[in-house]
């Protein structure tokens, strides 16, 4: 691939497409045209209002007949020839030129009204054409129609309108291993459920284009070419092929595009998103001048393609302005390396802490669509640097409204399944709060608190010398930071093993066996510190453990490794084993605490969090996960309490 910046890729596509030839115009009912773009100027057929109209409930009068009225000398008017009753919106009676509000009228008798203040000509009257004058320019060409525009058009007698044609497109997922989600499949090893088409469809709907999708197309060059040509024959202005745009042996998109057109771009200098492919059809296709797109197969890469490449092209084709996201400066909660020479998109879990927005980088795998569901912002690290440091201020696109950042609880620290439980409970409150978590391990959480990069941190650090949890580490690594420590739960840690424990693993001594493969947690994780303590107690050198160097960042990830056979066992919590129906060899009980800087204790988000934790309902839900005790849940801990409280 010869990668180009995404901005250049967009400009190449614009230069190769003739949008006036590609998209024609069509006439649609005005009431169905919101979001469409006007094909030409629109002139009013009728005035609005089309008559002089009363703007208030009251009486219509000749203003001149009231000029002598005074509070101490009211003027008497007779019904019929000198005044008439009117309601708001009624035509102004002939010969009348003002309206007096009913509350300013004294009804002397059935036919006489007393007026104690003069009216001026055209008082409380909407004149003919006050809003719209027939034949005047109502809307110009290339106007994206808003709901208010629709109201103005109909008011002016415009019942049909000529607009630019909508871009018609189709998404063709590809791959022998890809299963049609409409079949509600149960994937086997090596198979994936196709979802990229629906991500694209969601984007397409928000752009206001006509998008369809097909069932997965097999990995065959001729079959793919046939599917693309069929889409062009069906009148699609743009064909998006999902996956097949990289350089693998089954990546046929480029070959197909070259056989029916010209490839404009093969690779953009952004990660994820690099394999993006753009082309334009020629006469060989039978439908020259159509846009061909190869969207990466990995979900996050595809999202970058949609947002940075397709969105600007599609909006340009339809003559629409590209909606701009809000931007803000954010402070990175962790050091974030990146690859020089390639712009890198970093998804961020972000929330406001004090007067700053703190953002914790999420996992960066191109296939991890959940990082997009958890992110509140995204930043792009330039290709000419090697990353960003912890505490560095970077510019970010906000994926949510800035006000929502005030309702985010930023957690950095150890992973626990109970955090997911809390996240759901907090979103169910009358005023929802969003808990976002960066799984950096217990030590990573303390480091984030030291840097002011989190509202709170989850930790379960055991100190063998004192038999206590967390406080010895807080004293060592958070000097000068005043914190309070509240227990979330006592949890059971042990070796997660396959169902039925086929290898007969009974404890850490078995980790030395040649037939046992271990999956570890990352450096700084409390679980890894616990493992190292037990290995030391058993006299086992870490180098004797097959797989000690293989790391995961969550208990559930460890459990999945065991479930899929990638590892024989891993150290984790009972709840993770239970969730995936695995077996569990108990090893230790530990205290999982929430460490909260004193300066944040009165923050309404923190007080709400503690109130939720202390509720009997949440305690019951924590216990129901399995492997948890809640005797200390919600209590403030003190040094030396250990597991006894």
Beta strands, then each sheet from edge to edge (+ up, - down):
strand 1: 25-29
strand 2: 42-43
strand 3: 53-54
strand 4: 58-61
strand 5: 75-78
strand 6: 83-86
strand 7: 98-101
strand 8: 106-107
strand 9: 112-115
strand 10: 125-126
strand 11: 137-139
strand 12: 160-164
strand 13: 168-173
strand 14: 178-179
strand 15: 192-193
strand 16: 210-213
strand 17: 238-242
strand 18: 261-266
strand 19: 270-271
strand 20: 277-281
strand 21: 291-295
strand 22: 327-332
strand 23: 336-337
strand 24: 343-353
strand 25: 356-361
strand 26: 377-381
strand 27: 387-388
strand 28: 393-398
strand 29: 408-413
strand 30: 434-439
strand 31: 456-459
strand 32: 462-463
strand 33: 468-469
strand 34: 483-497
strand 35: 518-521
strand 36: 551-552
strand 37: 569-573
strand 38: 583-597
strand 39: 628-629
sheet 1: 1+ 12-
sheet 2: 2+ 11-
sheet 3: 3+ 10-
sheet 4: 6+ 4- 7+
sheet 5: 5+ 9- 8+
sheet 6: 16+ 13+ 17+ 21+ 20- 18+
sheet 7: 14+ 15+
sheet 8: 19+ 24+ 25- 22- 28+ 26-
sheet 9: 23+ 27-
sheet 10: 29+ 30+
sheet 11: 31+ 38- 34+ 37- 35- 36-
sheet 12: 31+ 38- 34+ 39-
sheet 13: 32+ 33-
end
